[in-house]
Amino acid sequence: MRWELSRQASAEIDDIIRYTDLNFGTEQTENYVGGLYNAFDLLSDNPKMGQAWAGERRCLIYRSHYVFYRILDDHIFITDIMNTRMKIPPEWKA
């Protein structure tokens, strides 16, 4: 199974890259974002490994980020990526 990023998730990754590069440097940015993409690959192989949330939404925690996604017929659709310090919208909760 493959994975796909929403525009929102893609923009959030861009923000993670900018923040991490500015605060921790290029090497840490490459390590963190590379690990995030590895987590997406892991989800593709094991789509139900994330916790079930409201509706069809699921959540996987990767280090300091929530990865929200949906399992579709032929792929994983990653809808949002949020820092674990952020407040989760109540309607998203299981």
Biopython code that builds the backbone (N, CA, C, O; Angstrom):
import numpy as np
from Bio.PDB.StructureBuilder import StructureBuilder

atoms = [
    (1, "MET", "N", (0.850, -1.173, 0.000)),
    (1, "MET", "CA", (0.000, 0.000, 0.000)),
    (1, "MET", "C", (0.899, 1.239, 0.000)),
    (1, "MET", "O", (1.964, 1.229, 0.616)),
    (2, "ARG", "N", (0.493, 2.267, -0.660)),
    (2, "ARG", "CA", (1.269, 3.510, -0.719)),
    (2, "ARG", "C", (0.667, 4.539, 0.237)),
    (2, "ARG", "O", (-0.401, 4.317, 0.806)),
    (3, "TRP", "N", (1.353, 5.654, 0.406)),
    (3, "TRP", "CA", (0.822, 6.742, 1.213)),
    (3, "TRP", "C", (0.807, 8.027, 0.401)),
    (3, "TRP", "O", (1.572, 8.191, -0.550)),
    (4, "GLU", "N", (-0.078, 8.934, 0.794)),
    (4, "GLU", "CA", (-0.228, 10.230, 0.123)),
    (4, "GLU", "C", (-0.421, 11.302, 1.197)),
    (4, "GLU", "O", (-1.100, 11.074, 2.198)),
    (5, "LEU", "N", (0.179, 12.465, 0.979)),
    (5, "LEU", "CA", (0.028, 13.588, 1.899)),
    (5, "LEU", "C", (-1.050, 14.542, 1.408)),
    (5, "LEU", "O", (-1.131, 14.824, 0.213)),
    (6, "SER", "N", (-1.875, 15.038, 2.316)),
    (6, "SER", "CA", (-2.785, 16.126, 1.984)),
    (6, "SER", "C", (-1.955, 17.405, 1.820)),
    (6, "SER", "O", (-0.786, 17.440, 2.203)),
    (7, "ARG", "N", (-2.546, 18.426, 1.263)),
    (7, "ARG", "CA", (-1.836, 19.708, 1.155)),
    (7, "ARG", "C", (-1.484, 20.233, 2.545)),
    (7, "ARG", "O", (-0.404, 20.782, 2.764)),
    (8, "GLN", "N", (-2.416, 20.053, 3.476)),
    (8, "GLN", "CA", (-2.185, 20.496, 4.857)),
    (8, "GLN", "C", (-0.988, 19.775, 5.463)),
    (8, "GLN", "O", (-0.112, 20.410, 6.050)),
    (9, "ALA", "N", (-0.944, 18.455, 5.325)),
    (9, "ALA", "CA", (0.167, 17.680, 5.885)),
    (9, "ALA", "C", (1.491, 18.067, 5.235)),
    (9, "ALA", "O", (2.519, 18.149, 5.908)),
    (10, "SER", "N", (1.465, 18.301, 3.940)),
    (10, "SER", "CA", (2.681, 18.720, 3.235)),
    (10, "SER", "C", (3.176, 20.071, 3.756)),
    (10, "SER", "O", (4.375, 20.263, 3.956)),
    (11, "ALA", "N", (2.255, 20.995, 3.971)),
    (11, "ALA", "CA", (2.619, 22.312, 4.513)),
    (11, "ALA", "C", (3.170, 22.170, 5.929)),
    (11, "ALA", "O", (4.097, 22.884, 6.314)),
    (12, "GLU", "N", (2.594, 21.239, 6.711)),
    (12, "GLU", "CA", (3.080, 21.028, 8.069)),
    (12, "GLU", "C", (4.497, 20.448, 8.068)),
    (12, "GLU", "O", (5.305, 20.791, 8.931)),
    (13, "ILE", "N", (4.797, 19.586, 7.119)),
    (13, "ILE", "CA", (6.160, 19.067, 7.004)),
    (13, "ILE", "C", (7.126, 20.192, 6.647)),
    (13, "ILE", "O", (8.234, 20.252, 7.179)),
    (14, "ASP", "N", (6.710, 21.079, 5.754)),
    (14, "ASP", "CA", (7.551, 22.235, 5.426)),
    (14, "ASP", "C", (7.841, 23.071, 6.675)),
    (14, "ASP", "O", (8.962, 23.541, 6.870)),
    (15, "ASP", "N", (6.822, 23.250, 7.515)),
    (15, "ASP", "CA", (7.011, 24.002, 8.761)),
    (15, "ASP", "C", (7.972, 23.279, 9.706)),
    (15, "ASP", "O", (8.813, 23.914, 10.342)),
    (16, "ILE", "N", (7.847, 21.953, 9.797)),
    (16, "ILE", "CA", (8.748, 21.154, 10.636)),
    (16, "ILE", "C", (10.182, 21.304, 10.145)),
    (16, "ILE", "O", (11.106, 21.456, 10.945)),
    (17, "ILE", "N", (10.363, 21.263, 8.838)),
    (17, "ILE", "CA", (11.700, 21.408, 8.252)),
    (17, "ILE", "C", (12.295, 22.768, 8.598)),
    (17, "ILE", "O", (13.442, 22.857, 9.035)),
    (18, "ARG", "N", (11.510, 23.827, 8.401)),
    (18, "ARG", "CA", (12.014, 25.176, 8.687)),
    (18, "ARG", "C", (12.381, 25.323, 10.169)),
    (18, "ARG", "O", (13.463, 25.807, 10.500)),
    (19, "TYR", "N", (11.479, 24.905, 11.049)),
    (19, "TYR", "CA", (11.708, 25.042, 12.489)),
    (19, "TYR", "C", (12.924, 24.229, 12.936)),
    (19, "TYR", "O", (13.790, 24.736, 13.647)),
    (20, "THR", "N", (12.980, 22.975, 12.516)),
    (20, "THR", "CA", (14.061, 22.098, 12.963)),
    (20, "THR", "C", (15.400, 22.571, 12.425)),
    (20, "THR", "O", (16.398, 22.554, 13.144)),
    (21, "ASP", "N", (15.430, 22.995, 11.166)),
    (21, "ASP", "CA", (16.681, 23.477, 10.584)),
    (21, "ASP", "C", (17.167, 24.732, 11.303)),
    (21, "ASP", "O", (18.356, 24.866, 11.590)),
    (22, "LEU", "N", (16.261, 25.635, 11.588)),
    (22, "LEU", "CA", (16.612, 26.882, 12.264)),
    (22, "LEU", "C", (17.114, 26.630, 13.690)),
    (22, "LEU", "O", (18.067, 27.266, 14.140)),
    (23, "ASN", "N", (16.470, 25.706, 14.388)),
    (23, "ASN", "CA", (16.781, 25.492, 15.805)),
    (23, "ASN", "C", (17.779, 24.379, 16.095)),
    (23, "ASN", "O", (18.432, 24.392, 17.139)),
    (24, "PHE", "N", (17.907, 23.406, 15.176)),
    (24, "PHE", "CA", (18.734, 22.246, 15.466)),
    (24, "PHE", "C", (19.738, 21.897, 14.374)),
    (24, "PHE", "O", (20.596, 21.038, 14.579)),
    (25, "GLY", "N", (19.645, 22.549, 13.220)),
    (25, "GLY", "CA", (20.610, 22.319, 12.158)),
    (25, "GLY", "C", (20.164, 21.291, 11.123)),
    (25, "GLY", "O", (19.180, 20.572, 11.294)),
    (26, "THR", "N", (20.932, 21.262, 10.050)),
    (26, "THR", "CA", (20.595, 20.428, 8.893)),
    (26, "THR", "C", (20.609, 18.942, 9.209)),
    (26, "THR", "O", (19.709, 18.216, 8.788)),
    (27, "GLU", "N", (21.600, 18.481, 9.932)),
    (27, "GLU", "CA", (21.699, 17.045, 10.202)),
    (27, "GLU", "C", (20.493, 16.546, 11.002)),
    (27, "GLU", "O", (19.911, 15.510, 10.682)),
    (28, "GLN", "N", (20.126, 17.297, 12.048)),
    (28, "GLN", "CA", (18.965, 16.888, 12.847)),
    (28, "GLN", "C", (17.682, 16.962, 12.019)),
    (28, "GLN", "O", (16.799, 16.116, 12.166)),
    (29, "THR", "N", (17.576, 17.962, 11.158)),
    (29, "THR", "CA", (16.401, 18.081, 10.287)),
    (29, "THR", "C", (16.284, 16.859, 9.390)),
    (29, "THR", "O", (15.207, 16.275, 9.266)),
    (30, "GLU", "N", (17.396, 16.469, 8.762)),
    (30, "GLU", "CA", (17.375, 15.301, 7.882)),
    (30, "GLU", "C", (17.029, 14.032, 8.658)),
    (30, "GLU", "O", (16.282, 13.190, 8.161)),
    (31, "ASN", "N", (17.561, 13.888, 9.866)),
    (31, "ASN", "CA", (17.257, 12.714, 10.690)),
    (31, "ASN", "C", (15.780, 12.668, 11.079)),
    (31, "ASN", "O", (15.135, 11.624, 10.979)),
    (32, "TYR", "N", (15.253, 13.804, 11.520)),
    (32, "TYR", "CA", (13.872, 13.837, 11.997)),
    (32, "TYR", "C", (12.886, 13.616, 10.848)),
    (32, "TYR", "O", (11.983, 12.785, 10.946)),
    (33, "VAL", "N", (13.065, 14.356, 9.778)),
    (33, "VAL", "CA", (12.134, 14.244, 8.658)),
    (33, "VAL", "C", (12.284, 12.882, 7.969)),
    (33, "VAL", "O", (11.296, 12.301, 7.521)),
    (34, "GLY", "N", (13.504, 12.383, 7.885)),
    (34, "GLY", "CA", (13.708, 11.040, 7.336)),
    (34, "GLY", "C", (12.984, 9.995, 8.172)),
    (34, "GLY", "O", (12.384, 9.069, 7.627)),
    (35, "GLY", "N", (13.038, 10.139, 9.486)),
    (35, "GLY", "CA", (12.322, 9.229, 10.367)),
    (35, "GLY", "C", (10.816, 9.350, 10.222)),
    (35, "GLY", "O", (10.093, 8.359, 10.319)),
    (36, "LEU", "N", (10.348, 10.565, 9.990)),
    (36, "LEU", "CA", (8.918, 10.787, 9.770)),
    (36, "LEU", "C", (8.456, 10.064, 8.505)),
    (36, "LEU", "O", (7.417, 9.404, 8.498)),
    (37, "TYR", "N", (9.237, 10.198, 7.442)),
    (37, "TYR", "CA", (8.892, 9.497, 6.192)),
    (37, "TYR", "C", (8.990, 7.975, 6.363)),
    (37, "TYR", "O", (8.215, 7.236, 5.754)),
    (38, "ASN", "N", (9.923, 7.508, 7.174)),
    (38, "ASN", "CA", (9.990, 6.074, 7.477)),
    (38, "ASN", "C", (8.727, 5.625, 8.220)),
    (38, "ASN", "O", (8.232, 4.520, 7.998)),
    (39, "ALA", "N", (8.211, 6.482, 9.098)),
    (39, "ALA", "CA", (6.964, 6.166, 9.802)),
    (39, "ALA", "C", (5.804, 6.056, 8.812)),
    (39, "ALA", "O", (4.928, 5.207, 8.976)),
    (40, "PHE", "N", (5.795, 6.907, 7.791)),
    (40, "PHE", "CA", (4.747, 6.813, 6.760)),
    (40, "PHE", "C", (4.841, 5.472, 6.031)),
    (40, "PHE", "O", (3.828, 4.829, 5.758)),
    (41, "ASP", "N", (6.071, 5.061, 5.719)),
    (41, "ASP", "CA", (6.263, 3.761, 5.058)),
    (41, "ASP", "C", (5.791, 2.618, 5.954)),
    (41, "ASP", "O", (5.180, 1.659, 5.483)),
    (42, "LEU", "N", (6.079, 2.733, 7.242)),
    (42, "LEU", "CA", (5.646, 1.719, 8.193)),
    (42, "LEU", "C", (4.115, 1.650, 8.240)),
    (42, "LEU", "O", (3.540, 0.563, 8.296)),
    (43, "LEU", "N", (3.465, 2.805, 8.217)),
    (43, "LEU", "CA", (2.003, 2.836, 8.170)),
    (43, "LEU", "C", (1.474, 2.165, 6.907)),
    (43, "LEU", "O", (0.457, 1.473, 6.949)),
    (44, "SER", "N", (2.149, 2.365, 5.806)),
    (44, "SER", "CA", (1.724, 1.742, 4.553)),
    (44, "SER", "C", (1.729, 0.221, 4.666)),
    (44, "SER", "O", (0.859, -0.452, 4.115)),
    (45, "ASP", "N", (2.711, -0.311, 5.380)),
    (45, "ASP", "CA", (2.813, -1.760, 5.562)),
    (45, "ASP", "C", (1.893, -2.276, 6.671)),
    (45, "ASP", "O", (1.489, -3.439, 6.661)),
    (46, "ASN", "N", (1.567, -1.405, 7.622)),
    (46, "ASN", "CA", (0.759, -1.784, 8.795)),
    (46, "ASN", "C", (-0.280, -0.692, 9.069)),
    (46, "ASN", "O", (-0.184, 0.005, 10.080)),
    (47, "PRO", "N", (-1.258, -0.536, 8.197)),
    (47, "PRO", "CA", (-2.152, 0.624, 8.292)),
    (47, "PRO", "C", (-2.935, 0.756, 9.599)),
    (47, "PRO", "O", (-3.315, 1.863, 9.981)),
    (48, "LYS", "N", (-3.177, -0.348, 10.280)),
    (48, "LYS", "CA", (-3.975, -0.271, 11.510)),
    (48, "LYS", "C", (-3.124, -0.112, 12.768)),
    (48, "LYS", "O", (-3.636, -0.227, 13.882)),
    (49, "MET", "N", (-1.826, 0.152, 12.597)),
    (49, "MET", "CA", (-0.970, 0.278, 13.772)),
    (49, "MET", "C", (-1.257, 1.541, 14.575)),
    (49, "MET", "O", (-0.997, 1.580, 15.778)),
    (50, "GLY", "N", (-1.785, 2.562, 13.932)),
    (50, "GLY", "CA", (-2.152, 3.773, 14.657)),
    (50, "GLY", "C", (-3.445, 3.571, 15.417)),
    (50, "GLY", "O", (-4.236, 2.684, 15.098)),
    (51, "GLN", "N", (-3.653, 4.395, 16.418)),
    (51, "GLN", "CA", (-4.845, 4.313, 17.250)),
    (51, "GLN", "C", (-6.055, 4.826, 16.489)),
    (51, "GLN", "O", (-5.962, 5.834, 15.788)),
    (52, "ALA", "N", (-7.194, 4.143, 16.617)),
    (52, "ALA", "CA", (-8.443, 4.589, 15.996)),
    (52, "ALA", "C", (-8.933, 5.845, 16.716)),
    (52, "ALA", "O", (-8.925, 5.913, 17.945)),
    (53, "TRP", "N", (-9.359, 6.832, 15.933)),
    (53, "TRP", "CA", (-9.915, 8.069, 16.470)),
    (53, "TRP", "C", (-11.311, 8.238, 15.900)),
    (53, "TRP", "O", (-11.865, 7.298, 15.330)),
    (54, "ALA", "N", (-11.878, 9.401, 16.044)),
    (54, "ALA", "CA", (-13.242, 9.669, 15.592)),
    (54, "ALA", "C", (-13.386, 9.424, 14.090)),
    (54, "ALA", "O", (-12.488, 9.710, 13.298)),
    (55, "GLY", "N", (-14.535, 8.889, 13.736)),
    (55, "GLY", "CA", (-14.799, 8.612, 12.325)),
    (55, "GLY", "C", (-13.822, 7.585, 11.790)),
    (55, "GLY", "O", (-13.571, 6.562, 12.427)),
    (56, "GLU", "N", (-13.283, 7.856, 10.639)),
    (56, "GLU", "CA", (-12.308, 6.953, 10.024)),
    (56, "GLU", "C", (-10.875, 7.388, 10.296)),
    (56, "GLU", "O", (-9.932, 6.802, 9.764)),
    (57, "ARG", "N", (-10.716, 8.396, 11.108)),
    (57, "ARG", "CA", (-9.393, 8.950, 11.399)),
    (57, "ARG", "C", (-8.612, 8.026, 12.325)),
    (57, "ARG", "O", (-9.170, 7.423, 13.242)),
    (58, "ARG", "N", (-7.310, 7.927, 12.069)),
    (58, "ARG", "CA", (-6.400, 7.162, 12.933)),
    (58, "ARG", "C", (-5.220, 8.070, 13.264)),
    (58, "ARG", "O", (-4.991, 9.073, 12.587)),
    (59, "CYS", "N", (-4.475, 7.717, 14.306)),
    (59, "CYS", "CA", (-3.360, 8.555, 14.735)),
    (59, "CYS", "C", (-2.167, 7.692, 15.131)),
    (59, "CYS", "O", (-2.302, 6.716, 15.869)),
    (60, "LEU", "N", (-1.012, 8.069, 14.633)),
    (60, "LEU", "CA", (0.251, 7.469, 15.027)),
    (60, "LEU", "C", (1.100, 8.584, 15.635)),
    (60, "LEU", "O", (1.158, 9.687, 15.091)),
    (61, "ILE", "N", (1.750, 8.303, 16.747)),
    (61, "ILE", "CA", (2.651, 9.302, 17.335)),
    (61, "ILE", "C", (4.063, 8.989, 16.869)),
    (61, "ILE", "O", (4.581, 7.896, 17.100)),
    (62, "TYR", "N", (4.678, 9.965, 16.209)),
    (62, "TYR", "CA", (6.085, 9.869, 15.829)),
    (62, "TYR", "C", (6.842, 10.931, 16.622)),
    (62, "TYR", "O", (6.694, 12.126, 16.366)),
    (63, "ARG", "N", (7.628, 10.506, 17.557)),
    (63, "ARG", "CA", (8.425, 11.368, 18.433)),
    (63, "ARG", "C", (7.568, 12.493, 19.011)),
    (63, "ARG", "O", (6.783, 12.239, 19.926)),
    (64, "SER", "N", (7.686, 13.712, 18.519)),
    (64, "SER", "CA", (6.894, 14.807, 19.095)),
    (64, "SER", "C", (5.785, 15.291, 18.165)),
    (64, "SER", "O", (5.355, 16.442, 18.247)),
    (65, "HIS", "N", (5.327, 14.406, 17.280)),
    (65, "HIS", "CA", (4.237, 14.777, 16.370)),
    (65, "HIS", "C", (3.171, 13.690, 16.279)),
    (65, "HIS", "O", (3.466, 12.495, 16.282)),
    (66, "TYR", "N", (1.924, 14.145, 16.198)),
    (66, "TYR", "CA", (0.820, 13.266, 15.869)),
    (66, "TYR", "C", (0.727, 13.203, 14.352)),
    (66, "TYR", "O", (0.804, 14.235, 13.684)),
    (67, "VAL", "N", (0.564, 12.016, 13.805)),
    (67, "VAL", "CA", (0.328, 11.840, 12.373)),
    (67, "VAL", "C", (-1.093, 11.306, 12.242)),
    (67, "VAL", "O", (-1.366, 10.161, 12.605)),
    (68, "PHE", "N", (-1.993, 12.130, 11.726)),
    (68, "PHE", "CA", (-3.376, 11.727, 11.523)),
    (68, "PHE", "C", (-3.556, 11.242, 10.090)),
    (68, "PHE", "O", (-3.050, 11.847, 9.145)),
    (69, "TYR", "N", (-4.282, 10.147, 9.949)),
    (69, "TYR", "CA", (-4.443, 9.568, 8.610)),
    (69, "TYR", "C", (-5.733, 8.791, 8.504)),
    (69, "TYR", "O", (-6.395, 8.496, 9.500)),
    (70, "ARG", "N", (-6.074, 8.465, 7.265)),
    (70, "ARG", "CA", (-7.225, 7.615, 6.964)),
    (70, "ARG", "C", (-6.741, 6.470, 6.083)),
    (70, "ARG", "O", (-5.847, 6.638, 5.254)),
    (71, "ILE", "N", (-7.346, 5.312, 6.277)),
    (71, "ILE", "CA", (-7.053, 4.159, 5.430)),
    (71, "ILE", "C", (-8.077, 4.153, 4.306)),
    (71, "ILE", "O", (-9.276, 4.012, 4.548)),
    (72, "LEU", "N", (-7.602, 4.306, 3.081)),
    (72, "LEU", "CA", (-8.481, 4.262, 1.913)),
    (72, "LEU", "C", (-8.305, 2.911, 1.219)),
    (72, "LEU", "O", (-7.509, 2.084, 1.664)),
    (73, "ASP", "N", (-9.032, 2.689, 0.150)),
    (73, "ASP", "CA", (-8.990, 1.394, -0.534)),
    (73, "ASP", "C", (-7.591, 0.974, -0.946)),
    (73, "ASP", "O", (-7.198, -0.173, -0.738)),
    (74, "ASP", "N", (-6.839, 1.897, -1.529)),
    (74, "ASP", "CA", (-5.539, 1.519, -2.089)),
    (74, "ASP", "C", (-4.353, 2.283, -1.514)),
    (74, "ASP", "O", (-3.222, 2.099, -1.964)),
    (75, "HIS", "N", (-4.602, 3.143, -0.517)),
    (75, "HIS", "CA", (-3.492, 3.881, 0.082)),
    (75, "HIS", "C", (-3.863, 4.477, 1.441)),
    (75, "HIS", "O", (-5.022, 4.486, 1.853)),
    (76, "ILE", "N", (-2.830, 4.970, 2.111)),
    (76, "ILE", "CA", (-2.979, 5.709, 3.360)),
    (76, "ILE", "C", (-2.980, 7.190, 2.997)),
    (76, "ILE", "O", (-2.087, 7.660, 2.293)),
    (77, "PHE", "N", (-3.986, 7.926, 3.480)),
    (77, "PHE", "CA", (-4.053, 9.360, 3.219)),
    (77, "PHE", "C", (-3.735, 10.090, 4.515)),
    (77, "PHE", "O", (-4.517, 10.056, 5.465)),
    (78, "ILE", "N", (-2.581, 10.749, 4.549)),
    (78, "ILE", "CA", (-2.124, 11.471, 5.739)),
    (78, "ILE", "C", (-2.731, 12.867, 5.684)),
    (78, "ILE", "O", (-2.407, 13.675, 4.813)),
    (79, "THR", "N", (-3.624, 13.127, 6.642)),
    (79, "THR", "CA", (-4.403, 14.363, 6.598)),
    (79, "THR", "C", (-3.743, 15.520, 7.329)),
    (79, "THR", "O", (-3.776, 16.657, 6.859)),
    (80, "ASP", "N", (-3.140, 15.230, 8.485)),
    (80, "ASP", "CA", (-2.560, 16.290, 9.317)),
    (80, "ASP", "C", (-1.366, 15.755, 10.102)),
    (80, "ASP", "O", (-1.268, 14.563, 10.393)),
    (81, "ILE", "N", (-0.472, 16.669, 10.429)),
    (81, "ILE", "CA", (0.656, 16.365, 11.308)),
    (81, "ILE", "C", (0.707, 17.511, 12.314)),
    (81, "ILE", "O", (0.841, 18.675, 11.937)),
    (82, "MET", "N", (0.599, 17.171, 13.592)),
    (82, "MET", "CA", (0.556, 18.204, 14.637)),
    (82, "MET", "C", (1.565, 17.898, 15.728)),
    (82, "MET", "O", (1.787, 16.737, 16.072)),
    (83, "ASN", "N", (2.171, 18.939, 16.267)),
    (83, "ASN", "CA", (3.059, 18.780, 17.406)),
    (83, "ASN", "C", (2.249, 18.268, 18.590)),
    (83, "ASN", "O", (1.101, 18.670, 18.777)),
    (84, "THR", "N", (2.830, 17.398, 19.379)),
    (84, "THR", "CA", (2.112, 16.803, 20.505)),
    (84, "THR", "C", (1.775, 17.827, 21.591)),
    (84, "THR", "O", (0.968, 17.542, 22.476)),
    (85, "ARG", "N", (2.376, 19.003, 21.536)),
    (85, "ARG", "CA", (2.046, 20.057, 22.493)),
    (85, "ARG", "C", (0.802, 20.845, 22.084)),
    (85, "ARG", "O", (0.269, 21.625, 22.873)),
    (86, "MET", "N", (0.346, 20.639, 20.858)),
    (86, "MET", "CA", (-0.828, 21.363, 20.377)),
    (86, "MET", "C", (-2.099, 20.680, 20.876)),
    (86, "MET", "O", (-2.117, 19.473, 21.117)),
    (87, "LYS", "N", (-3.147, 21.460, 21.023)),
    (87, "LYS", "CA", (-4.430, 20.930, 21.467)),
    (87, "LYS", "C", (-5.148, 20.289, 20.271)),
    (87, "LYS", "O", (-5.301, 20.906, 19.217)),
    (88, "ILE", "N", (-5.576, 19.052, 20.460)),
    (88, "ILE", "CA", (-6.285, 18.323, 19.410)),
    (88, "ILE", "C", (-7.730, 18.815, 19.369)),
    (88, "ILE", "O", (-8.369, 18.919, 20.416)),
    (89, "PRO", "N", (-8.262, 19.121, 18.176)),
    (89, "PRO", "CA", (-9.662, 19.515, 18.096)),
    (89, "PRO", "C", (-10.569, 18.437, 18.717)),
    (89, "PRO", "O", (-10.402, 17.255, 18.415)),
    (90, "PRO", "N", (-11.512, 18.817, 19.566)),
    (90, "PRO", "CA", (-12.338, 17.840, 20.280)),
    (90, "PRO", "C", (-13.098, 16.883, 19.340)),
    (90, "PRO", "O", (-13.312, 15.719, 19.678)),
    (91, "GLU", "N", (-13.496, 17.371, 18.186)),
    (91, "GLU", "CA", (-14.247, 16.520, 17.253)),
    (91, "GLU", "C", (-13.386, 15.403, 16.649)),
    (91, "GLU", "O", (-13.917, 14.464, 16.055)),
    (92, "TRP", "N", (-12.068, 15.502, 16.797)),
    (92, "TRP", "CA", (-11.160, 14.467, 16.278)),
    (92, "TRP", "C", (-10.989, 13.314, 17.244)),
    (92, "TRP", "O", (-10.562, 12.229, 16.850)),
    (93, "LYS", "N", (-11.319, 13.539, 18.499)),
    (93, "LYS", "CA", (-11.010, 12.527, 19.527)),
    (93, "LYS", "C", (-11.956, 11.340, 19.433)),
    (93, "LYS", "O", (-13.115, 11.463, 19.038)),
    (94, "ALA", "N", (-11.416, 10.183, 19.811)),
    (94, "ALA", "CA", (-12.195, 8.940, 19.764)),
    (94, "ALA", "C", (-13.289, 8.948, 20.809)),
    (94, "ALA", "O", (-14.046, 7.984, 20.918)),
]
sb = StructureBuilder()
sb.init_structure("model")
sb.init_model(0)
sb.init_chain("A")
sb.init_seg("    ")
for serial, (resi, resn, name, xyz) in enumerate(atoms, 1):
    if name == "N":
        sb.init_residue(resn, " ", resi, " ")
    sb.init_atom(name, np.array(xyz, "f"), 0.0, 1.0, " ", f" {name:<3s}", serial, name[0])
structure = sb.get_structure()
